[in-house]
Amino acid sequence: MATESESGLVQQKAVQKRLGELLKQQRELLQSYLVALVNQQNSIMSAKTDDLLAYVELEEQIVSEIFSIQKVIDPLEDMYKKLASPPDDIPSLKLVSEELKRQIIAQSSRNRELLSARMAEIRNEIEILRKNHITAGIRQSVYQNLNTASMVDIKG
């Protein structure tokens, strides 16, 4: 009997340790994601499209890593709950992760709004350029919009 309880305690400690490591790794990734979103916001506001593209690619990579870690965390969390481990730092790590997730959602929403506004500005600028091109009297091709035949009979 003593070996079963010792084995259970060892298993509890192993699950607790691994879950803690994964939650810390997830926290670091979430922090990286939040930093990338803030940098992305700055790129949107400064209209640096090359930087924006780089941050979008970085964001995709980080999100992929977060999902991969979450796939491992979920079963470990179930095991952790079933083992009824003693109090430790796991709940506090989960709280930090949840707060980071809320911040990420808020920042992502701000970025979407900024990007939508920026795209509307660009569309407006394009429309203004089109109108200016037409109204500025820019010479168009002499062959454009002629009401004459478009084919010539060369056989005679």
Buried (B, 14 or more C-beta within 10 A) or exposed (E): EEEEEEEEEEEBBEBBEBBBEBBBBBBEBBBBBBBBBBBBBBBBEEEEEEBBEBBBEBBEBBBEBBEEBBEBBEEBBEBBEEBEBEEBEBEEBBEBBEEBBEBBEEBBEBBEEBBEEBEEEEEEEEEEEEEEEEEEEEEEEEEEEEEEEEEEEEEE
